[in-house]
Amino acid sequence: MPDGAARLLCNLAAFQAGWFACVLGGSLIGGLVVALIVTLHLTWLGRPGEWRWLAAFAVLGLAVDGPLALAGGFAFPDGTLSIAGMPPWLWLLWPLFATLIHHSLAWLWSLPRLAALGGATSGPLSYFAGARLAGVELAPWLLPVEAMAWALICLALSRRLGHAPALEGRPR
């Protein structure tokens, strides 16, 4: 596996490939691709105990997007398999995001305001783009709620991980 910047670019590229697989390929293709990405991530890039972050974000995804889906925030195409009101491909994006936390996004956590702003903008943009590509209708209130949720998530990550500049491979 490459070192330094190449590892970070691989991490980011794998996330983006997984995102497209989930959004465009649906739950089956997305599930297979995310399983492969997570396995390779934990094998080549993962730090000791990093699997806990991925598992925690899987739970967080159900806790955040599950109620929003049940409240009618998303209208998925007819025949879409759903768990807790959301398709597995949407849920899989959460642990996929967690693969970035200690790697491609590690620099961000020492900058709490930028982290919150990044969460407040990038989170909803990801939902908006994904919805457009996957044929999902979003309730008018959903993107502002996601902006607040992702701002708080990224601020919490910054508080937890940002006490010192994060370096690739340094345990936390």
HELIX and SHEET records of a PDB file:
HELIX    1   1 ALA A    5  LEU A   40  1                                  36    
HELIX    2   2 HIS A   41  LEU A   45  3                                   5    
HELIX    3   3 GLU A   50  LEU A   70  1                                  21    
HELIX    4   4 PRO A   88  ALA A   98  1                                  11    
HELIX    5   5 ALA A  106  SER A  110  5                                   5    
HELIX    6   6 PRO A  112  ALA A  134  1                                  23    
HELIX    7   7 LEU A  142  LEU A  161  1                                  20    
SHEET    1   A 2 PHE A  74  ALA A  75  0                                        
SHEET    2   A 2 GLU A 137  LEU A 138 -1                                        
END                                                                             
